[in-house]
Amino acid sequence: MKILVHGAGGHMGQIVCRMAEEGRCGAELAARVSPELASDPSNAVFSSLDEFSGAADVVVDFSNHSSTETLLTYCTERNLPVVVATTGQTEVERELIYATAENIPVFFSANMSVGIAVLADIAKRAAAAFPEADIEIIEKHHNRKLDVPSGTALMLANALHEVRENAVFNIGRHENGKRTPEEIGIHSIRLGNEVGTHEIIISNGNETITIKHEAENRALFAEGALKAAAFLYEKSAGLYTMKDMLN
């Protein structure tokens, strides 16, 4: 399975490239593409996607959500499956992802951790078991992260919304007044070199359930992306998520 890594110059992209070179998840590195890199075709390094026309089976994208349109246009024209591992997409960009999935296989997840997918599943079951309980989400990331709240926190909130249809997200509660029963609070903390911690607290006043996932090494996201690529390889057109891969 030949992997084209888009965003190869970034921290996550570099880890994916290294793992692909090691053959993780059956991967083989086809090319590195990133605007931070000087093109060197002899070593399969390119500064933009349109410079690469070689053989590839799947594209893994760890660039930036602002490149969504360019990325999806390239993959559609070449009929290449793509793993979108960026976060912070605008509504327009998300709609473009959904539309592209009608033509090619697209794997789209705000978090490439299998553990986060398990966390979401457990949280949904807990929220359903305690329909009157209050729910709060706390997420922590490094001080360089741009999007607030994290895409993962929103993914978890949306998962909870599936069993709390009347839920309203209160992001960064900052006004006086008591919480409403429909609220799901989402709180963001940015400090140091925190890899990523997501905690969900569910309490009905008599008992409290706390579920937490801590990412200890960013390599887990790279490995998750390669697993997603292996899952996507030879799939038919459609939109796939971690939930699909786990099932």
Secondary structure as UniProt FT lines:
FT   STRAND          2..6
FT   TURN            7..9
FT   HELIX           11..21
FT   TURN            22..23
FT   HELIX           24..26
FT   STRAND          28..33
FT   TURN            35..36
FT   HELIX           41..43
FT   STRAND          45..46
FT   HELIX           49..51
FT   STRAND          58..61
FT   HELIX           65..67
FT   HELIX           68..78
FT   STRAND          82..84
FT   HELIX           91..100
FT   TURN            101..103
FT   STRAND          105..108
FT   HELIX           114..129
FT   TURN            131..132
FT   STRAND          134..141
FT   TURN            143..144
FT   HELIX           151..161
FT   TURN            162..163
FT   TURN            165..166
FT   STRAND          168..171
FT   TURN            181..182
FT   STRAND          183..190
FT   TURN            192..193
FT   STRAND          197..203
FT   STRAND          208..214
FT   HELIX           219..232
FT   TURN            233..234
FT   STRAND          238..240
FT   HELIX           242..246
//
